[in-house]
Amino acid sequence: MVTAVSSLALVGHKLSENELQQITELQLTATEDDHGGVIVEMNKPVEPEVFACTLRASISLWRKQGKRGVWIKIPIELVNLVEAAVKQGFWFHHAEPKYLMLAYWIPEGSHTLPANASHVVRVGAFVMNEKREVLVVKEKCGIFLRTGEWKLPTGTVEEGEDVCTAVVREVKEETAIDTEFLEVLAFGESHQSFFQKSELFFLCILRPVSFDIQEQESEILAAQWMPWEEYLAQPVVQESELLKLTADICLAKKDENYSGFSPFPTKLRFTDQKSHLYLNYQDLKRQ
């Protein structure tokens, strides 16, 4: 139910100390973030008009408390609240399959809220057996289908997934081959990729622990163990500076003339969240 106080808030009335106390029951439930702001997670249905009124009253209170950024997470089933938030000055920050995140800046002047993620992370797998055959695939769609190229298995790192875990998963999904992660051999970046995002690509070497291939029907046209020389002889590899350099790195590692980066389990500084630092063990031990 909208009270007289919330109605005043809705039309832009400047709230007094007394009125601020009266709207306590209208205050949106929020948690503080680590940067002087608040996070609101909407989880119950509410009429847009009531939501707009409550939101305005809450912003007034947060302003008085000296809060800075406001984040509102709206699940897809409450999408009818988006328009009310936008009319209050919120903007779209990012979207996921099940929610939309909106942001608002209380202080005057330009905001300092972090931008949406600017990069996607992809991985590529160099997997060679004892016969010096490399695991390669042909994709069912995209530019590689048009070129007819046999390529190394690749894929995208999922949210909350480590690079070393992602590349093992992608090889398993595409070829049914089980592998053990060894090292990151190299990484690179490119720009204006998927929906104008930049891309980080990690080339990894894995040791196969199974050898019977079964292609992923939805994405992979074919997969096989191919002699290394045959892979190198493909025109698309010979004509690409990047692919030739990638092949040189892989071969140098296989012949023990190159040291990559192995994952070292660690924890973030202010939390117990587990992470990995990829480093060159071989050179570190020489110090």
C-alpha positions as CSV (number, residue, x, y, z in Angstrom):
1,M,0.0,0.0,0.0
2,V,1.4,3.5,-0.9
3,T,1.4,5.9,2.1
4,A,1.1,9.6,2.0
5,V,4.9,9.9,2.6
6,S,5.7,7.5,-0.3
7,S,3.3,9.5,-2.5
8,L,5.3,12.7,-1.7
9,A,8.5,10.8,-2.6
10,L,7.0,9.7,-5.9
11,V,6.3,13.3,-7.0
12,G,9.7,14.5,-5.9
13,H,9.0,16.0,-2.5
14,K,12.1,16.6,-0.5
15,L,11.9,14.3,2.5
16,S,12.4,15.7,6.0
17,E,14.0,13.9,8.9
18,N,10.6,12.9,10.3
19,E,9.5,11.7,6.9
20,L,12.6,9.7,6.4
21,Q,11.8,7.8,9.7
22,Q,8.3,7.2,8.5
23,I,9.4,5.4,5.3
24,T,11.4,2.8,7.1
25,E,8.8,0.2,6.2
26,L,9.2,1.2,2.6
27,Q,13.0,0.9,2.5
28,L,14.2,-1.7,0.0
29,T,16.3,-4.4,1.6
30,A,19.9,-3.9,0.6
31,T,23.4,-5.1,1.5
32,E,26.5,-2.9,1.4
33,D,29.1,-3.5,-1.2
34,D,32.8,-3.0,-0.7
35,H,32.9,0.5,-2.2
36,G,30.4,2.5,-0.2
37,G,27.4,1.5,-2.2
38,V,24.4,-0.9,-1.8
39,I,23.1,-3.9,-3.6
40,V,19.4,-4.7,-3.9
41,E,18.1,-8.1,-5.0
42,M,14.5,-8.0,-6.0
43,N,12.8,-11.4,-5.3
44,K,9.1,-10.7,-4.6
45,P,6.5,-9.4,-7.0
46,V,5.5,-5.8,-6.5
47,E,3.4,-3.3,-8.5
48,P,5.6,-1.0,-10.6
49,E,4.0,2.1,-9.0
50,V,4.8,0.9,-5.5
51,F,8.3,-0.1,-6.5
52,A,9.0,3.3,-8.1
53,C,7.8,5.1,-4.9
54,T,9.8,2.8,-2.6
55,L,12.9,3.1,-4.8
56,R,12.7,6.9,-4.7
57,A,12.3,6.9,-1.0
58,S,15.2,4.5,-0.6
59,I,17.5,6.6,-2.8
60,S,16.7,9.6,-0.6
61,L,17.7,7.6,2.5
62,W,20.9,6.2,0.9
63,R,21.9,9.7,-0.2
64,K,21.5,11.0,3.4
65,Q,23.6,8.0,4.6
66,G,26.4,8.9,2.1
67,K,26.0,5.9,-0.1
68,R,27.4,6.1,-3.6
69,G,26.6,3.4,-6.2
70,V,23.3,1.5,-6.2
71,W,22.9,-1.9,-7.8
72,I,19.5,-3.5,-8.4
73,K,19.3,-7.1,-9.6
74,I,16.0,-7.7,-11.3
75,P,15.2,-11.4,-12.1
76,I,13.6,-12.1,-15.4
77,E,10.2,-12.9,-13.8
78,L,10.1,-9.3,-12.4
79,V,11.1,-7.6,-15.7
80,N,8.0,-5.3,-15.4
81,L,10.0,-3.3,-12.8
82,V,12.7,-2.3,-15.3
83,E,10.8,0.7,-16.7
84,A,10.2,2.2,-13.2
85,A,13.9,1.9,-12.3
86,V,15.0,3.5,-15.6
87,K,12.6,6.4,-15.0
88,Q,14.4,6.9,-11.7
89,G,17.7,7.3,-13.5
90,F,19.0,3.8,-13.4
91,W,20.9,2.4,-16.5
92,F,21.5,-1.1,-17.7
93,H,24.9,-2.5,-16.5
94,H,24.8,-6.1,-17.7
95,A,22.4,-9.0,-18.3
96,E,22.6,-12.7,-17.7
97,P,20.2,-15.4,-18.7
98,K,18.1,-15.1,-15.5
99,Y,18.5,-11.4,-14.4
100,L,19.3,-7.9,-15.4
101,M,21.6,-5.7,-13.4
102,L,20.9,-1.9,-13.2
103,A,23.0,0.8,-11.7
104,Y,22.6,4.3,-10.3
105,W,25.1,6.9,-9.0
106,I,24.0,9.1,-6.1
107,P,26.8,11.7,-5.8
108,E,27.0,14.6,-8.2
109,G,29.4,14.3,-11.1
110,S,30.6,11.4,-13.2
111,H,30.2,8.0,-11.7
112,T,33.2,5.6,-10.9
113,L,31.3,2.4,-11.1
114,P,33.2,-0.4,-12.9
115,A,32.1,-1.0,-16.4
116,N,30.7,-4.3,-17.6
117,A,33.2,-7.1,-18.3
118,S,35.2,-6.1,-21.4
119,H,36.6,-9.5,-22.3
120,V,35.6,-13.1,-23.0
121,V,38.1,-15.8,-22.3
122,R,38.8,-18.7,-24.7
123,V,41.1,-21.7,-24.5
124,G,42.8,-23.9,-27.1
125,A,44.1,-27.4,-26.4
126,F,47.3,-28.9,-27.8
127,V,47.0,-32.7,-27.1
128,M,49.7,-35.0,-28.6
129,N,50.0,-38.8,-28.2
130,E,53.2,-40.9,-28.1
131,K,53.0,-41.4,-31.9
132,R,53.3,-37.6,-32.3
133,E,49.8,-37.4,-33.5
134,V,47.8,-34.3,-32.5
135,L,44.1,-34.2,-31.5
136,V,42.2,-32.1,-34.1
137,V,38.6,-31.4,-34.9
138,K,36.4,-30.1,-37.8
139,E,33.6,-27.8,-36.7
140,K,30.1,-27.9,-38.1
141,C,29.8,-24.1,-38.4
142,G,31.7,-20.9,-38.7
143,I,34.7,-19.9,-40.7
144,F,36.5,-23.2,-40.1
145,L,33.8,-25.1,-41.8
146,R,34.3,-22.9,-44.9
147,T,38.0,-23.5,-44.9
148,G,37.8,-27.2,-44.3
149,E,40.5,-26.8,-41.6
150,W,41.4,-29.4,-39.0
151,K,42.0,-27.3,-35.9
152,L,42.9,-27.7,-32.3
153,P,39.9,-28.1,-29.9
154,T,38.9,-24.7,-28.6
155,G,36.1,-23.3,-26.4
156,T,35.0,-20.5,-24.0
157,V,35.7,-20.4,-20.3
158,E,32.4,-20.4,-18.3
159,E,31.6,-18.1,-15.4
160,G,33.5,-19.1,-12.3
161,E,35.6,-21.6,-14.2
162,D,39.4,-21.8,-14.1
163,V,41.3,-21.9,-17.4
164,C,42.9,-25.2,-16.5
165,T,39.5,-26.7,-15.8
166,A,37.8,-25.2,-18.9
167,V,40.3,-26.6,-21.4
168,V,40.0,-30.1,-20.1
169,R,36.2,-29.8,-20.2
170,E,36.2,-28.5,-23.8
171,V,38.4,-31.4,-25.0
172,K,36.1,-33.9,-23.2
173,E,33.0,-32.4,-24.6
174,E,34.2,-32.1,-28.2
175,T,36.1,-35.4,-28.5
176,A,35.3,-37.6,-25.4
177,I,39.1,-37.7,-24.7
178,D,40.1,-37.5,-21.1
179,T,43.2,-35.3,-20.5
180,E,45.4,-34.0,-17.7
181,F,46.2,-30.3,-17.8
182,L,50.0,-29.5,-17.9
183,E,50.7,-25.9,-18.8
184,V,49.6,-22.6,-20.4
185,L,52.0,-22.3,-23.3
186,A,51.1,-18.8,-24.4
187,F,48.2,-16.3,-24.4
188,G,47.1,-13.6,-26.7
189,E,44.4,-10.9,-27.1
190,S,42.3,-9.6,-29.9
191,H,39.6,-7.0,-30.1
192,Q,36.1,-6.3,-31.6
193,S,35.2,-10.0,-31.2
194,F,32.0,-11.4,-29.9
195,F,29.5,-8.4,-29.6
196,Q,32.5,-6.0,-29.7
197,K,34.1,-7.6,-26.7
198,S,37.8,-8.1,-26.5
199,E,39.1,-11.7,-26.3
200,L,41.8,-13.3,-24.2
201,F,43.0,-16.7,-25.6
202,F,45.0,-19.2,-23.7
203,L,46.9,-21.9,-25.6
204,C,47.3,-24.9,-23.3
205,I,49.1,-28.3,-23.4
206,L,47.3,-31.4,-22.1
207,R,48.4,-35.0,-21.7
208,P,45.9,-37.5,-23.0
209,V,44.8,-40.3,-20.6
210,S,42.3,-41.9,-23.0
211,F,42.4,-42.2,-26.8
212,D,39.1,-43.4,-28.2
213,I,37.4,-40.4,-30.0
214,Q,33.7,-39.7,-30.0
215,E,32.7,-36.5,-31.7
216,Q,30.3,-34.0,-30.1
217,E,27.3,-34.3,-32.5
218,S,26.0,-30.8,-32.0
219,E,29.2,-28.9,-32.9
220,I,31.9,-31.2,-34.2
221,L,31.8,-32.6,-37.7
222,A,34.8,-34.9,-37.2
223,A,37.7,-35.5,-34.9
224,Q,40.9,-37.5,-35.2
225,W,44.5,-38.1,-34.2
226,M,46.5,-36.5,-37.0
227,P,50.2,-36.8,-37.7
228,W,51.9,-33.6,-36.7
229,E,53.4,-33.1,-40.1
230,E,50.0,-33.5,-41.8
231,Y,48.5,-30.8,-39.5
232,L,51.3,-28.4,-40.3
233,A,51.0,-29.0,-44.0
234,Q,47.5,-27.6,-44.2
235,P,47.4,-24.4,-46.3
236,V,45.5,-22.5,-43.7
237,V,48.3,-23.2,-41.2
238,Q,51.1,-22.3,-43.6
239,E,49.4,-19.1,-44.6
240,S,48.6,-17.9,-41.1
241,E,51.4,-16.2,-39.1
242,L,49.5,-16.8,-35.9
243,L,48.9,-20.5,-36.5
244,K,52.5,-21.1,-37.6
245,L,53.8,-19.4,-34.4
246,T,51.3,-21.4,-32.3
247,A,52.6,-24.6,-34.0
248,D,56.2,-23.7,-33.3
249,I,55.4,-23.1,-29.6
250,C,53.6,-26.5,-29.3
251,L,56.5,-28.4,-31.0
252,A,59.1,-26.6,-29.0
253,K,57.3,-27.6,-25.8
254,K,57.0,-31.2,-27.0
255,D,60.7,-31.3,-27.7
256,E,61.4,-29.9,-24.2
257,N,62.8,-26.6,-25.6
258,Y,60.2,-24.4,-24.1
259,S,58.8,-23.7,-20.7
260,G,55.1,-22.7,-20.2
261,F,53.1,-21.7,-17.1
262,S,51.8,-24.2,-14.6
263,P,48.8,-23.5,-12.3
264,F,49.8,-22.8,-8.7
265,P,46.8,-23.0,-6.3
266,T,46.4,-19.9,-4.1
267,K,43.9,-17.7,-2.3
268,L,42.8,-14.1,-2.9
269,R,44.2,-11.6,-0.5
270,F,41.0,-10.6,1.4
271,T,39.0,-13.8,1.1
272,D,39.3,-17.5,1.2
273,Q,38.3,-17.8,-2.4
274,K,40.6,-20.2,-4.2
275,S,42.4,-19.0,-7.3
276,H,45.3,-20.0,-9.5
277,L,48.5,-18.2,-10.4
278,Y,50.1,-19.5,-13.6
279,L,53.9,-19.4,-13.4
280,N,57.1,-20.8,-14.8
281,Y,58.2,-23.4,-12.2
282,Q,61.3,-24.3,-14.1
283,D,62.8,-20.9,-14.1
284,L,61.6,-20.1,-10.7
285,K,63.5,-23.0,-9.2
286,R,66.7,-21.7,-10.7
287,Q,66.6,-18.6,-8.6
